[in-house]
Amino acid sequence: MGVKLSSRKKRSEKTFDELIYELKNSNSEKVRYNAARVLGELGDSRAVEPLIDVLKHDKNGSVRLYAARALGELGDIAATPHLIESLREDRNVDVRVRAARALGRLGGTEVVEPLVEALSDENSQVCITATDALIEIGPIAVEALIESTQHEKVNVRCDATRALGELGDTKAVKPVIKMLKDEWVNVRIYAVTSLGKLGGTEAVPALIDVLKDEQENELVRAGAAAALGVLRDQRALLPLRELIMQADELGELEDTALKAFKKIMAANWQNVPGAVNKKVATK
């Protein structure tokens, strides 16, 4: 089987065996990482073992990076323990990022714990990628993420709270409501956003409390207003109206509250006293 490789300067063909040979034996790091990259694109499972060997033993970070990426693309679970090892132990940040991404693609219960551990990685990009990987894995990550909302590190609490909102499992509503009391404003911002994404009306009273709290950060209050608009529960109409009417001029908070008010009215106009008559009168 021939593989077409293109560059700005030349075009060539390499067989699978030639790529494997270059991956294992070339003295050029560029040749080795290009071989790893192409092997991942080919989708041939025969490349898994050679790529695992490179991931574990190649001295060049770029080569290990492309090996991790290729293993994720190949989708063979035989690579899972080795990618977990790289995520936990590789000193190269980019390799850890690629290992996290690959684990998200491979999935499985065994990858949840190491990805949750990676939320506290010293590098923020690894943390973000691990969060996205957990979101990609789906429902099996929910319990571990709920537990992570109580982590001592603020960035872990932020990432866990964000991920729970993206996953959309309603069992996370109560734990995320608790995050509205977190001492860090960034966590509270993620909490109000996630509560809007999680849906359901259980969070409405807590979001209204945040909206009405004049001591709360304005971004958190605006996030609560936006979440209430998403939830479209008519209990929020009066608090939103009061906030808007009390303002001398509409800032970001009041503007968000007004948009939320309109969304809730549009969704509930038949249940709001006097709204039916007003609708009829405008025809």
N, C-alpha and C positions, 0 to 999 in steps of 0.2 A: 504493500500500500504506500503510495506516495503522498506527501504532504506539501502543499504549496505554502511557502513562506515569502512574504513580501516586505520590502523596505523601500526607502526613498532611492537607494542606489542600485539595488539588484533584486532579482527574483530567482528563487531556487526551489528545488524539491528535495525533501528528506524523507526517508522511510521511517517507520516506527522504530525499527532496530537502530537506525542511525541516531535518532533522537535519544534513545535510551543510552547509547554509547556516549554521546556528548554529555548527557546529564551526569553520567558516572565518572567520565574520564577527562573531560576538557579542563585545561588549565585556565581557561577564560571564564570568569564569573558571568560575563554577559552571555556567552554561549550556553552555559549551564542554566541560567534562569530563563533564557528564551526557550530552551528545550523543555523545561518544566512547564512554562506557560502553554506551549503548543500541545504538550501531552494532556494537559487538563482540558483543552478545547476539543481534542480528538474523541474523548469519551471511551477510550479503550481501558478496560479494567486491568489489563496486564501491566499498566503503568503504576498501579497502586503501590506495590511493594518497593520498587525503585524510588518512588517519590517519598515514601515513608522513610526510607534509609537516608535520603538527602535531607529531609526535614529534621532528622535526628542528628546528623553528623556533619553536614556541610558547614564549613567555617564562615561562609559569607552570608550575611543577613538577607540580602536581596534574593539569593538562591532559595533560602529557607522560606522566605515570604511567598515566592511563586509556587513552591512545592505545597505550601499550606493552601493557597488559593486553588491549585489544581486538584488537590484531594477533596476540597469542598465541591468542586464542579463534577468530579467523578462520582461522588455520592456513595462511596463504599464504606459501610460502617466499620470495616476493619481498621480504618484510619482514625476512628474516634478516640481511642485511648492515647494515641500518639499526638493528636491535636490537643487533647486535654493537657498532656504533659508540656507541650509548647506554650499553651496559654498560661500555664502556671509558672513555668521556669525559664522560658527564653528571655534573654536580656534585651533583645531587640524589640522595641515598641511595635514596629510595623509587623513583625512576625506574630506578636500576640494579638494585634488587631485582626490580621488575616485568619489566625487560628479561631478566634471568636466568631468571625463571620462564617467560616467553614462549618463550625459546630452548629450554628444556627440553621444551616442548610441541611446538615445531616440529621439533626433532631434526636429524639430519644430521651428517656428519663435520666439516663446516666450523664447527660451533658448539662442538666439543670444546675446541679450543685456547683460545678466549676465555673459556670457562667455567672452565677450569683456571687461567688467569691470574687470574680473579676470586676464586679461593680465597685469594689474598693481598691482597684489597681491604682498605682501611683500616677498613672497617665490618664488624663481625662478622655482621650480618644478611645482607649481600650474600654473604659467604663461605658461610654456611649455605644460602642459597637456591641458590647456584651448585652446591654439593655435591648438594643434592636434585635439581637439574636434571640433573646428570651421572648420577645414579642413574636418573632417569626415561628418559634417553637409552638407557641399557643397555650391552650388551657393547662397543660401539665406543669407549666411554670408558675401558675397563679399562687399556690400555697406558699412556695418558697419566696415569692415576691411580697406577699402579705407579711411574712415573717421579717423580711428585709426592711419594711417600713419602720421597724423599731431599732434599726442598726445605729450604732453610735456615730457613724460618719454621716454628715449632712448630705454629701453627694450620693451616697447609697440610698438614703431616704428619698431624695429627689428622683433618682432614676427608677426606683421601685414604684414610686407613686405615679410617675409618668407612664411606665409600662403597664400598670394595672388599668389605667384609663384606656390605653390602646387595645388591651385584650378584651375589655368589655364584659367581663364576668361579674354579674351582680353580687356575688358573694364578697367582692372587694369593697362594696359601698360602705359598710360600717367601718372597716379599717381605714379607709381613705377619709371618712368624716373625722376620725380621730386626728388625722394629719392637719386639720384646720387649726389645731391648737399647737402645732409645732413652733418651736422658738425661732426657726429660720424662715424668713419671708419667702425664699425661693421654693421651699417645700410647700408652703401654703398656696403659692401661685399654682404649682402643679396639682395640688389637691383640688382646688375649685375647678380647674380645667378638666381634670379626670372625672369629677363628679358629674359634670355635664355630659361627658362621653359615656359614662356607665349607664345613664338613663334611670328610669324609675323615679318615684316621688319621695322616697325615704329621706333623701338628702335635702329636700326643699327647706324645712325649718332651719337646719344648720346653715344653709346658704343665705337665708334671709337674715339670720343673726349676724353673719359676716357683713352682709350688705349694710346693715344698720349701725354697725360698730364704727363710730367716727374716729376711734383710736387706731383702727386697723390701717395697714398700708393701702394706699389708693389703688394700686395695681391689683391687690388681692380682692378688694371690694368690686372693682370693675370686672375681674374674672368671675366673681360670684354672680354679678348681674348677667354676664354673658351666659353662664351656666344655667341660670334660671330661665333665660330666654330659650335655651335649647330644650329644657325640660317642659316648658309651656304649661306650668301648673298655675291656675288662677289665684292661688293663695299669695303669689308673689306680686300680684297687680297693685295692691294698696301700698306695700313698702316701696315698690319701684316708683309709683306715682308721687309718694311723699318725698322721696329723695329728689326727684326731678323738680317738684314745685318749690322746694326749699332753696334751690340754688339761684343765686343772682344771675349767673350765666352758665351755659352748658360747657363744662370741661369734658375730658375724656370719660370720666366716671359717669357723669350725667348723660352724655351722649350714648354710652353703652347701655345704660339703664333705659333710655328712651327706645332704643332699638329692641331691647328685650321686652319692654312693655307692649310694643306694637306686635311682636311675634306672638305673645301670649294672648293678646286681644284677638288676633286673627284666628288663632286656634280655638278660642273659647267664646266667641262673640254670641253664640246662641244661648250660652249659659249665664251671660252677664246681664243683670237687670237693666232693661231699657235699651239694650243693644239691638234687639230684634226690630223694635220700632224705628230706631235710627237707620238701620239697614233698609227697611221698607221705604222710609221717607226720602232716601237718596235716589230711589229708582225713578 
